[in-house]
Amino acid sequence: MTEFRTPEEELGRFRRRVLVAGIVALVCFGLLAARFYYLQVVRHDYFLTRAEDNRIGLVPIVPTRGAILDRNGVTLARNFAAYTLEITPSQVADLDETIDALSEIVTIDARDRRRFRKLLEESRNFESVPIRTRLDDAEVARFVARRYRFPGVEVQARLFRDYPQGEVASHVIGYIGRINLRDQERIEERGDTANYRGSDHIGKSGLELSYETELHGVTGVEQVEVNAGGRAVRVMSRTPATTGSDLELTLDIELQKVAEAAFGDRRGALVAIDPRTGGVLALASKPAFDPNLFVDGISTADWNELNDSPDHPLLNRAIFSAYPPGSTFKPFMALAALTTGKRTANQAIADPGYFSFAGRRFMDDKVGGHGMVDLHKSIVVSCNTYYYQLANDLGIEGIAGFMAPLGFGSRTGIDIPGEAEGVLPSPAWKRGRFKKPEQQRWYGGETISVGIGQGYNAYTPVQLANALATIVNGGQVFRPHVVRHVIDTASGERRAIQPEPIRQLAIKPAHLAAVREAMVDVNKSGTGARAFAGAPYSAGGKTGTAQVYSLKGSKYVAGRVRERLRDHSWFIAYAPAENPTIALAVLVENGGFGAQSAAPIARQVIDYHLLGARLDAPAREDAEAAEAEDDTHAGHDAEPTP
């Protein structure tokens, strides 16, 4: 049965529905108003900032990297502008297809593709990666005309690093390379992320690495207004970047060229220091490499050639490779003898041609011996027997205790990264070096070998050069340094890198003079006489021959030994003898006797430094000097015979 409502009931029901709907609408509008109030009033500042962030973009301005100059203002590292073709991977659907299409417009060879893939692995997906660098104007024009076809591909103007001297001083200057993930982690660790926004390159080795902070500069920023499409509309404000500081070195690049040319194709190292300040005049490691190969990202072929070479051109032999010093150790041993009172300058020993110790005979460098030998003669003729006896008298602790303050067995602190400590042997060192108790024990016979610069002795050329500089400057140990001034490019202010004396050794001037006088006679009548014959200046020196492997008592004949097993050739020298301005150490790997290979190189370098007499050619090996030294070194300079 159908129920009928009266009009009054229907009207009341309708009014209730309207009331409920009105209340619901009112609540909804109230919520909207509340939300509107919250967004427009309470969160006004927040959303205003967000809106401004969307409207305003911050664009980093990469600073120009500082230049590197030698002591005379010759440019060693500089920048130049060029165009690059760059791809942002996140904005490209198919990389291979895009690169193939681009190769129809600009030249993209296999090397470019390999380098792109390598850089892609080291980069973040949203960063642009160069597919071609150093485009010419015609290539830029061709791409710009077709740019609409390549979303995510842009032409960018970039500054490139250039090393105009090529391989010369490459181990000193170092090189820059693209920032990889490891570099990024180090940047973040030191809290320098903001200063590297927009930067693609960073110092990787040499001065480019050790002075990265000074060279890099300070990144600037532009505030730009952008439209909805992300395009810049106008620049609102600009904080310019601060150009990196220039470095002026103590290095004389012309002296460096003479030094490197003197080696020719031979492996080795040379370090020349101004003994008055510790400034490095030349630091050569041969073979070298071209740092320009690394700027755009080195190719796999070039990397393999450098990395797999048996000559190890990337190795900085001057500061990292440690070698037995051979007889160049003897002047320092002589100084130890005088300082400790174990010998006087006039005290002589009889040299029968050998030294007996614990039932063994350690053979002299000359069959039959040198007769009566005092300290002066022991250096001039390089008498092994004198230093066998002296080492036994000093003891290993006495030797190590005297040599350590001279810098042997510790880093010099030179401002080039990668320096090795070397090995100053001692019982404590041996206990830390070996694990087996029988290996940890120090034997007296080992002390004898140490006394002639053999045994466990191993020092870098920079250590030997700095120790020599110390004894020719009166006993003051400097920290060697390559940078002389840091120059603010904006103001021109020059911040000097002051000579840094580390310590003054308590050595009597008379003792230093006795050793230096003997070293001068080395180049007048001793083992260095042939190399310095006719020199219009007086120079001190000492030859050294460092054994690579044991002869087991047999006679050393270079022609019967494989080239890489032949002795290393050493020579240390300083000049002029009266007031030295240069002290150097020369090492020629497998170069034979010290007078044969290393001494002629030293002469060529000192001639240029003092006289300006330049010879840009390999120093000639002195075969006759080798024969003469061989005649007087029948027992072999470096190895005692049981």
C-alpha positions as CSV (number, residue, x, y, z in Angstrom):
1,M,0.0,0.0,0.0
2,T,1.5,3.3,-1.1
3,E,2.2,5.9,1.7
4,F,1.2,9.4,0.9
5,R,3.0,12.4,2.5
6,T,1.4,15.7,3.1
7,P,2.9,18.8,1.5
8,E,4.0,20.0,4.8
9,E,6.0,16.8,5.4
10,E,7.6,17.0,2.0
11,L,8.5,20.6,2.6
12,G,10.1,19.8,6.0
13,R,12.1,16.9,4.5
14,F,13.3,19.1,1.7
15,R,14.4,21.8,4.1
16,R,16.4,19.4,6.2
17,R,18.2,18.2,3.1
18,V,19.0,21.7,2.1
19,L,20.2,22.5,5.6
20,V,22.5,19.4,5.6
21,A,23.8,20.3,2.1
22,G,24.4,23.9,3.2
23,I,26.3,22.7,6.2
24,V,28.4,20.4,4.1
25,A,29.1,23.2,1.6
26,L,29.9,25.6,4.4
27,V,32.3,23.1,5.9
28,C,33.9,22.5,2.5
29,F,34.3,26.2,1.8
30,G,35.6,26.6,5.4
31,L,38.2,24.0,4.7
32,L,39.2,25.6,1.4
33,A,39.4,29.0,3.2
34,A,41.5,27.5,5.9
35,R,43.8,25.8,3.4
36,F,44.0,29.0,1.4
37,Y,44.9,30.9,4.6
38,Y,47.6,28.3,5.4
39,L,49.1,28.4,2.0
40,Q,48.9,32.1,1.4
41,V,49.6,33.4,4.9
42,V,51.2,30.7,7.1
43,R,53.4,29.2,4.4
44,H,53.8,32.4,2.4
45,D,57.6,32.7,2.8
46,Y,58.2,29.1,2.0
47,F,56.2,29.1,-1.3
48,L,57.6,32.4,-2.2
49,T,61.0,31.0,-1.9
50,R,60.0,27.9,-4.0
51,A,58.5,30.2,-6.6
52,E,61.7,32.3,-6.7
53,D,63.7,29.1,-7.0
54,N,61.7,28.1,-10.0
55,R,62.0,31.5,-11.5
56,I,65.7,32.1,-10.6
57,G,68.5,29.8,-11.6
58,L,72.0,29.8,-10.2
59,V,74.6,29.3,-12.8
60,P,78.2,28.6,-11.6
61,I,81.0,30.6,-13.2
62,V,84.1,28.4,-13.5
63,P,87.3,30.3,-12.6
64,T,90.2,30.5,-14.9
65,R,93.0,28.3,-13.7
66,G,96.3,30.0,-12.8
67,A,99.3,29.7,-15.0
68,I,102.7,28.1,-14.1
69,L,105.9,30.0,-14.9
70,D,109.6,29.3,-14.5
71,R,111.9,31.6,-12.6
72,N,112.4,33.8,-15.7
73,G,108.7,34.1,-16.6
74,V,108.6,31.3,-19.2
75,T,105.2,29.7,-19.4
76,L,105.0,26.1,-18.4
77,A,101.2,25.7,-18.1
78,R,98.5,28.0,-19.5
79,N,94.9,28.1,-20.7
80,F,93.3,28.6,-24.1
81,A,89.7,28.8,-25.2
82,A,88.1,26.3,-27.6
83,Y,84.7,24.8,-28.4
84,T,83.6,21.3,-27.3
85,L,80.6,19.2,-28.5
86,E,79.0,17.8,-25.4
87,I,76.2,15.3,-24.7
88,T,74.0,15.1,-21.6
89,P,73.2,11.4,-21.4
90,S,69.9,11.8,-19.4
91,Q,68.5,13.9,-22.2
92,V,69.4,11.5,-25.1
93,A,67.3,8.5,-25.9
94,D,69.9,6.6,-27.9
95,L,73.5,7.5,-27.4
96,D,74.9,5.4,-30.2
97,E,72.4,6.6,-32.7
98,T,73.0,10.2,-31.7
99,I,76.8,9.9,-32.0
100,D,76.5,8.2,-35.4
101,A,74.3,11.1,-36.6
102,L,76.7,13.7,-35.1
103,S,79.6,12.0,-36.9
104,E,78.0,13.0,-40.2
105,I,78.3,16.7,-39.3
106,V,81.6,16.8,-37.4
107,T,84.5,14.4,-37.4
108,I,84.2,11.9,-34.5
109,D,86.8,9.1,-34.7
110,A,87.3,5.9,-32.8
111,R,89.5,7.6,-30.2
112,D,86.8,10.2,-29.5
113,R,84.3,7.4,-29.0
114,R,86.6,5.4,-26.6
115,R,87.3,8.5,-24.6
116,F,83.6,9.4,-24.4
117,R,82.8,5.9,-23.1
118,K,85.5,6.2,-20.5
119,L,84.4,9.6,-19.3
120,L,80.8,8.5,-19.3
121,E,81.7,5.8,-16.8
122,E,83.3,8.3,-14.5
123,S,80.5,11.0,-14.8
124,R,77.0,11.4,-13.4
125,N,74.1,10.9,-15.8
126,F,73.0,14.5,-15.7
127,E,76.4,15.9,-16.4
128,S,77.4,16.8,-20.0
129,V,80.2,14.7,-21.4
130,P,82.4,15.8,-24.3
131,I,82.3,13.7,-27.5
132,R,84.6,16.1,-29.4
133,T,86.9,18.8,-28.2
134,R,88.6,21.7,-29.9
135,L,86.1,22.2,-32.7
136,D,87.0,24.6,-35.5
137,D,84.7,27.4,-36.6
138,A,83.4,25.4,-39.6
139,E,82.4,22.5,-37.4
140,V,80.6,24.7,-34.9
141,A,78.7,26.4,-37.8
142,R,77.6,23.0,-39.2
143,F,76.3,21.8,-35.9
144,V,74.5,25.0,-34.9
145,A,72.6,24.9,-38.2
146,R,71.3,21.4,-37.4
147,R,71.1,21.7,-33.6
148,Y,67.3,21.2,-33.6
149,R,67.9,17.6,-34.5
150,F,69.9,16.8,-31.4
151,P,68.2,17.4,-28.0
152,G,70.7,17.0,-25.2
153,V,73.7,18.0,-27.4
154,E,75.3,21.4,-27.0
155,V,78.4,23.3,-28.1
156,Q,80.2,24.7,-25.1
157,A,83.0,27.2,-25.0
158,R,85.6,25.8,-22.6
159,L,89.1,26.7,-21.4
160,F,91.7,24.0,-22.0
161,R,95.0,23.4,-20.3
162,D,98.1,23.5,-22.4
163,Y,101.6,22.5,-21.6
164,P,103.7,24.3,-24.2
165,Q,107.0,22.6,-23.1
166,G,105.6,19.2,-23.8
167,E,107.6,16.5,-22.0
168,V,110.1,18.9,-20.4
169,A,109.6,19.1,-16.6
170,S,106.4,17.0,-16.9
171,H,107.1,15.2,-13.6
172,V,107.4,18.6,-11.9
173,I,104.4,20.4,-13.4
174,G,102.1,17.3,-13.5
175,Y,98.8,17.5,-15.3
176,I,95.1,18.0,-14.9
177,G,92.3,15.6,-15.8
178,R,88.5,15.3,-15.6
179,I,87.0,15.1,-12.2
180,N,86.1,11.4,-11.5
181,L,84.1,9.9,-8.7
182,R,87.2,9.5,-6.5
183,D,88.1,13.2,-7.0
184,Q,84.5,14.1,-6.2
185,E,84.7,12.1,-2.9
186,R,87.9,14.0,-1.9
187,I,86.3,17.3,-2.7
188,E,83.3,16.5,-0.6
189,E,85.5,15.3,2.3
190,R,87.3,18.6,2.5
191,G,84.0,20.5,2.2
192,D,84.8,22.2,-1.1
193,T,81.9,21.0,-3.2
194,A,80.5,24.5,-3.9
195,N,83.8,25.7,-5.2
196,Y,83.9,22.9,-7.8
197,R,80.3,23.4,-9.2
198,G,80.6,23.6,-13.0
199,S,84.3,22.5,-12.9
200,D,85.3,19.6,-15.0
201,H,89.0,19.3,-14.3
202,I,91.3,19.0,-11.3
203,G,95.0,18.6,-10.7
204,K,96.1,15.0,-10.9
205,S,99.9,15.0,-10.3
206,G,102.9,17.3,-9.7
207,L,102.4,20.9,-8.9
208,E,99.0,20.8,-10.5
209,L,97.9,18.6,-7.7
210,S,99.9,19.9,-4.7
211,Y,98.9,23.5,-5.5
212,E,95.4,22.7,-6.6
213,T,93.8,25.1,-4.1
214,E,95.9,28.1,-5.3
215,L,95.6,27.3,-9.0
216,H,91.9,26.5,-9.1
217,G,90.6,29.9,-7.9
218,V,87.1,30.6,-6.5
219,T,83.9,29.7,-8.5
220,G,81.5,32.6,-9.2
221,V,77.8,32.6,-9.7
222,E,75.1,34.2,-11.9
223,Q,71.5,34.6,-10.8
224,V,69.3,34.3,-13.9
225,E,65.6,34.5,-14.4
226,V,64.2,31.6,-16.3
227,N,60.9,31.0,-18.0
228,A,58.6,27.9,-17.7
229,G,60.7,26.1,-20.3
230,G,63.9,26.6,-18.2
231,R,65.4,29.1,-20.6
232,A,67.3,32.1,-19.2
233,V,65.5,35.3,-19.7
234,R,67.8,37.8,-18.0
235,V,70.7,38.0,-15.6
236,M,69.6,39.4,-12.2
237,S,73.0,39.5,-10.4
238,R,76.5,38.3,-11.0
239,T,79.4,37.4,-8.6
240,P,82.4,37.0,-10.8
241,A,84.8,34.1,-10.4
242,T,88.2,34.7,-8.9
243,T,91.0,33.6,-11.2
244,G,93.4,31.1,-9.7
245,S,96.8,32.3,-8.6
246,D,99.8,31.9,-10.9
247,L,102.9,30.0,-9.7
248,E,106.4,31.2,-10.3
249,L,108.9,28.5,-9.8
250,T,112.5,28.3,-8.7
251,L,113.0,26.0,-11.7
252,D,115.0,27.3,-14.7
253,I,113.3,25.7,-17.6
254,E,116.4,26.2,-19.9
255,L,118.6,24.4,-17.3
256,Q,115.9,21.7,-17.2
257,K,116.1,21.3,-21.0
258,V,119.8,21.0,-20.9
259,A,119.6,18.4,-18.1
260,E,116.9,16.3,-19.9
261,A,118.8,16.5,-23.2
262,A,121.9,15.3,-21.5
263,F,120.3,12.0,-20.6
264,G,119.3,11.2,-24.2
265,D,117.4,7.9,-24.2
266,R,118.9,6.7,-20.9
267,R,116.8,6.2,-17.8
268,G,117.6,8.1,-14.7
269,A,117.1,11.3,-12.7
270,L,118.7,14.5,-11.8
271,V,118.0,17.0,-9.0
272,A,119.8,20.3,-8.8
273,I,119.3,22.5,-5.8
274,D,120.4,26.0,-4.8
275,P,122.2,25.2,-1.5
276,R,121.6,28.7,-0.2
277,T,117.8,28.5,-0.2
278,G,116.7,24.9,-1.0
279,G,115.2,26.1,-4.2
280,V,115.1,23.4,-6.9
281,L,116.8,24.6,-10.1
282,A,116.1,21.5,-12.1
283,L,114.4,18.2,-11.4
284,A,114.5,15.6,-14.2
285,S,113.1,12.1,-14.5
286,K,113.8,10.2,-17.7
287,P,112.0,9.0,-19.6
288,A,109.2,11.6,-19.4
289,F,105.7,11.9,-20.8
290,D,103.6,14.5,-22.5
291,P,101.0,15.9,-20.0
292,N,98.9,17.2,-22.9
293,L,97.7,13.7,-23.4
294,F,95.8,13.7,-20.2
295,V,93.9,17.0,-20.5
296,D,91.0,15.8,-22.7
297,G,91.1,12.3,-21.2
298,I,93.9,10.0,-22.3
299,S,93.2,7.4,-25.0
300,T,93.4,3.7,-24.1
301,A,96.3,3.3,-26.6
302,D,98.3,6.2,-25.1
303,W,97.6,5.0,-21.6
304,N,98.7,1.4,-22.4
305,E,101.8,2.7,-24.1
306,L,102.8,4.7,-21.0
307,N,101.6,2.3,-18.3
308,D,103.0,-0.9,-19.9
309,S,106.4,0.5,-20.9
310,P,109.3,-1.3,-19.2
311,D,110.9,2.2,-18.8
312,H,108.0,3.4,-16.7
313,P,107.8,7.0,-18.0
314,L,105.1,8.0,-15.5
315,L,107.4,7.2,-12.6
316,N,109.1,10.2,-11.0
317,R,112.5,8.7,-10.3
318,A,113.8,11.9,-8.8
319,I,111.6,11.7,-5.7
320,F,110.1,8.2,-5.7
321,S,112.7,5.7,-6.8
322,A,115.3,4.8,-4.2
323,Y,118.7,3.3,-5.1
324,P,121.8,2.3,-3.2
325,P,124.0,5.4,-3.3
326,G,127.3,3.5,-3.8
327,S,130.4,5.6,-3.2
328,T,128.5,8.9,-3.2
329,F,127.8,7.8,0.4
330,K,131.5,8.1,1.4
331,P,131.7,11.9,1.9
332,F,128.9,11.6,4.4
333,M,130.6,8.7,6.1
334,A,133.8,10.7,6.3
335,L,132.0,13.6,7.9
336,A,130.5,11.1,10.4
337,A,134.0,9.9,11.2
338,L,135.3,13.5,11.9
339,T,132.2,14.6,13.9
340,T,132.1,11.5,16.1
341,G,135.9,11.5,16.6
342,K,136.4,8.1,15.1
343,R,138.9,9.6,12.7
344,T,140.9,12.7,12.3
345,A,141.6,14.3,8.9
346,N,145.3,13.3,9.1
347,Q,144.9,9.8,10.5
348,A,145.8,7.2,7.9
349,I,145.3,3.4,7.7
350,A,147.2,0.8,5.7
351,D,145.1,-0.6,2.9
352,P,146.3,-4.1,1.9
353,G,143.5,-4.5,-0.6
354,Y,141.0,-6.1,1.7
355,F,139.4,-5.8,5.2
356,S,139.0,-8.9,7.3
357,F,135.9,-9.3,9.4
358,A,134.6,-12.4,11.2
359,G,136.6,-14.8,9.0
360,R,135.7,-13.1,5.8
361,R,137.6,-10.8,3.5
362,F,135.8,-7.7,2.1
363,M,137.8,-6.9,-1.0
364,D,139.0,-3.4,-1.8
365,D,138.2,-1.5,-4.9
366,K,141.9,-1.8,-6.1
367,V,143.8,-5.0,-6.2
368,G,146.7,-4.8,-3.8
369,G,145.1,-1.7,-2.1
370,H,145.9,2.0,-2.1
371,G,148.8,1.9,0.5
372,M,148.5,4.4,3.3
373,V,145.1,6.2,3.1
374,D,143.9,9.2,5.1
375,L,140.5,10.7,5.0
376,H,141.3,13.1,2.1
377,K,142.7,10.3,-0.1
378,S,139.9,7.9,0.8
379,I,137.4,10.2,-0.9
380,V,139.6,11.2,-3.9
381,V,140.4,7.6,-4.9
382,S,137.2,6.1,-3.4
383,C,139.0,3.6,-1.2
384,N,136.6,0.9,0.0
385,T,138.9,-0.5,2.7
386,Y,138.9,2.8,4.5
387,Y,135.1,2.8,4.8
388,Y,134.9,-0.9,5.6
389,Q,137.0,-0.2,8.7
390,L,135.2,3.0,9.4
391,A,131.8,1.4,9.3
392,N,132.9,-1.3,11.7
393,D,134.2,1.4,14.1
394,L,131.1,3.5,13.9
395,G,128.6,0.6,14.1
396,I,125.3,0.6,12.4
397,E,123.6,2.6,15.2
398,G,126.3,5.3,14.8
399,I,125.9,5.4,11.1
400,A,122.1,5.6,11.2
401,G,122.2,8.2,14.0
402,F,124.5,10.5,12.0
403,M,122.8,10.1,8.6
404,A,119.2,10.6,9.8
405,P,119.6,14.4,10.5
406,L,121.0,14.8,7.0
407,G,117.7,13.6,5.7
408,F,118.6,10.1,4.7
409,G,115.7,7.6,5.1
410,S,113.0,10.3,5.5
411,R,111.0,12.5,3.1
412,T,112.6,15.9,2.4
413,G,109.2,17.6,2.2
414,I,109.6,18.8,-1.3
415,D,106.4,20.4,-2.6
416,I,105.7,17.7,-5.2
417,P,103.5,14.8,-4.2
418,G,104.6,11.2,-4.3
419,E,107.9,11.4,-2.4
420,A,109.3,8.1,-1.0
421,E,111.1,7.8,2.3
422,G,114.0,5.6,1.1
423,V,115.7,3.2,3.5
424,L,118.2,4.2,6.2
425,P,119.1,0.7,7.6
426,S,119.3,0.1,11.3
427,P,118.5,-2.8,13.6
428,A,115.2,-1.2,14.4
429,W,114.4,-0.8,10.7
430,K,115.2,-4.5,10.1
431,R,113.0,-5.6,12.9
432,G,110.1,-3.7,11.4
433,R,110.9,-4.8,7.9
434,F,111.1,-8.6,8.3
435,K,108.9,-11.1,10.1
436,K,111.1,-14.1,10.8
437,P,113.4,-13.8,13.8
438,E,116.5,-14.9,11.9
439,Q,115.8,-12.2,9.3
440,Q,115.3,-9.5,11.9
441,R,118.7,-10.0,13.4
442,W,121.4,-7.5,12.4
443,Y,124.7,-9.0,11.4
444,G,128.0,-7.2,11.6
445,G,128.9,-8.0,8.0
446,E,125.8,-6.0,6.9
447,T,127.3,-2.9,8.6
448,I,130.4,-3.2,6.5
449,S,128.3,-3.2,3.3
450,V,126.4,-0.1,4.5
451,G,129.7,1.8,5.0
452,I,130.3,1.8,1.2
453,G,126.8,2.7,0.2
454,Q,125.5,-0.8,-0.5
455,G,123.6,-3.3,1.6
456,Y,120.1,-2.1,2.6
457,N,120.9,1.6,1.8
458,A,118.3,3.0,-0.6
459,Y,117.9,6.8,-1.2
460,T,116.1,9.0,-3.7
461,P,118.1,11.4,-5.9
462,V,116.4,14.4,-4.1
463,Q,117.6,13.1,-0.7
464,L,121.1,12.8,-2.0
465,A,121.1,16.2,-3.6
466,N,119.6,17.8,-0.4
467,A,122.2,16.1,1.8
468,L,125.0,17.4,-0.4
469,A,123.5,20.9,-0.3
470,T,123.6,20.7,3.4
471,I,127.3,19.9,3.7
472,V,128.2,22.6,1.2
473,N,126.1,25.4,2.8
474,G,127.6,25.0,6.3
475,G,125.2,22.4,7.7
476,Q,121.8,24.0,7.3
477,V,119.1,21.5,6.2
478,F,116.4,23.2,4.0
479,R,113.1,21.8,2.8
480,P,113.5,21.7,-1.0
481,H,110.9,23.7,-2.8
482,V,109.9,24.2,-6.4
483,V,107.5,27.2,-6.1
484,R,109.1,30.6,-5.4
485,H,106.1,32.9,-5.5
486,V,102.3,32.5,-5.5
487,I,101.0,35.5,-7.6
488,D,97.5,36.9,-7.1
489,T,96.4,37.5,-10.7
490,A,93.9,40.2,-9.6
491,S,96.1,42.4,-7.5
492,G,99.5,41.3,-8.7
493,E,100.5,40.6,-5.1
494,R,103.4,38.2,-4.9
495,R,103.5,35.9,-1.9
496,A,107.0,34.5,-1.5
497,I,107.6,30.9,-0.5
498,Q,110.3,31.6,1.9
499,P,113.3,29.3,2.3
500,E,112.4,26.9,5.1
501,P,115.4,25.8,7.2
502,I,114.5,22.6,9.0
503,R,117.5,22.4,11.3
504,Q,121.1,23.5,11.7
505,L,123.5,20.6,12.1
506,A,126.1,20.8,14.8
507,I,129.1,20.1,12.5
508,K,132.4,21.9,12.8
509,P,133.3,24.1,9.9
510,A,136.7,22.5,9.8
511,H,135.2,19.1,9.3
512,L,132.9,20.3,6.5
513,A,135.9,22.0,4.9
514,A,138.0,18.8,5.0
515,V,135.3,16.8,3.2
516,R,134.7,19.6,0.6
517,E,138.4,19.9,-0.1
518,A,138.6,16.2,-0.8
519,M,135.6,16.4,-3.1
520,V,137.2,19.2,-5.1
521,D,140.3,17.0,-5.6
522,V,138.0,14.2,-6.8
523,N,137.4,16.4,-9.9
524,K,141.0,17.5,-10.2
525,S,142.9,14.2,-9.7
526,G,140.4,11.6,-8.7
527,T,137.6,9.6,-10.2
528,G,135.8,12.7,-11.6
529,A,138.9,14.3,-13.1
530,R,138.2,13.3,-16.7
531,A,134.7,14.7,-16.6
532,F,135.8,18.1,-15.3
533,A,139.0,18.4,-17.3
534,G,139.5,21.9,-18.6
535,A,136.6,23.4,-16.5
536,P,137.2,27.1,-16.0
537,Y,135.7,26.8,-12.5
538,S,136.4,24.7,-9.4
539,A,133.8,22.1,-8.6
540,G,133.5,19.4,-5.9
541,G,132.1,15.9,-6.7
542,K,132.0,12.2,-6.0
543,T,131.4,9.3,-8.3
544,G,129.4,6.3,-7.2
545,T,128.6,2.9,-8.7
546,A,125.6,1.1,-7.2
547,Q,125.3,-2.6,-7.7
548,V,122.0,-4.0,-9.0
549,Y,122.7,-7.7,-8.2
550,S,125.3,-9.7,-6.4
551,L,128.3,-10.9,-8.4
552,K,129.1,-13.6,-5.8
553,G,132.7,-12.5,-5.8
554,S,133.3,-12.5,-9.5
555,K,134.7,-9.6,-11.5
556,Y,132.2,-7.1,-12.9
557,V,132.4,-6.9,-16.7
558,A,129.5,-4.7,-18.1
559,G,129.5,-6.4,-21.5
560,R,128.8,-9.8,-20.0
561,V,125.8,-8.5,-17.9
562,R,122.3,-7.9,-19.3
563,E,121.6,-4.2,-19.6
564,R,119.0,-3.9,-16.9
565,L,121.3,-5.8,-14.4
566,R,124.3,-3.5,-14.9
567,D,125.4,-1.1,-12.2
568,H,123.7,2.2,-11.7
569,S,125.9,5.3,-12.3
570,W,125.9,8.1,-9.7
571,F,127.5,11.4,-9.5
572,I,127.1,14.2,-6.9
573,A,128.6,17.6,-7.5
574,Y,128.5,21.3,-6.4
575,A,130.0,24.5,-7.9
576,P,131.6,26.9,-7.8
577,A,133.6,25.3,-4.9
578,E,134.3,28.6,-3.2
579,N,130.7,29.8,-3.0
580,P,128.3,27.0,-4.3
581,T,125.2,28.1,-6.1
582,I,124.3,24.6,-7.3
583,A,124.4,21.2,-5.7
584,L,123.2,18.2,-7.8
585,A,122.8,14.5,-7.8
586,V,122.7,12.5,-11.1
587,L,121.6,8.9,-11.4
588,V,121.7,6.9,-14.6
589,E,120.0,3.5,-14.3
590,N,122.3,0.7,-15.4
591,G,124.8,3.3,-16.6
592,G,127.8,1.6,-15.3
593,F,130.6,3.4,-13.4
594,G,129.9,6.9,-12.0
595,A,132.6,8.5,-14.1
596,Q,131.2,6.8,-17.2
597,S,127.7,8.1,-17.5
598,A,126.5,10.3,-14.6
599,A,129.6,12.6,-14.3
600,P,129.5,13.8,-18.0
601,I,125.8,14.8,-17.5
602,A,126.7,16.7,-14.3
603,R,129.4,18.6,-16.2
604,Q,127.1,19.5,-19.0
605,V,124.5,20.9,-16.6
606,I,127.0,22.8,-14.4
607,D,128.6,24.3,-17.5
608,Y,125.3,25.8,-18.6
609,H,124.4,27.0,-15.1
610,L,127.7,28.8,-14.5
611,L,128.9,29.7,-18.0
612,G,125.8,29.6,-20.2
613,A,127.6,27.1,-22.4
614,R,124.7,25.2,-23.8
615,L,124.7,21.7,-25.4
616,D,121.2,20.3,-26.2
617,A,122.5,16.8,-26.9
618,P,123.1,13.6,-24.9
619,A,126.2,13.8,-22.8
620,R,128.8,11.4,-24.2
621,E,129.6,8.4,-22.1
622,D,133.3,8.3,-21.2
623,A,134.4,4.8,-22.1
624,E,138.0,5.5,-21.2
625,A,136.9,6.8,-17.8
626,A,135.1,3.5,-17.3
627,E,138.1,1.5,-18.3
628,A,140.3,3.6,-15.9
629,E,137.8,3.1,-13.1
630,D,137.6,-0.6,-13.9
631,D,141.3,-0.9,-13.6
632,T,141.2,0.5,-10.1
633,H,138.0,-1.1,-9.1
634,A,138.8,-4.8,-9.7
635,G,136.9,-5.8,-6.6
636,H,133.8,-3.9,-7.7
637,D,132.9,-0.7,-6.0
638,A,129.7,-2.1,-4.4
639,E,130.1,-5.7,-3.3
640,P,132.4,-7.2,-0.7
641,T,133.6,-10.6,-1.4
642,P,133.6,-13.3,1.3
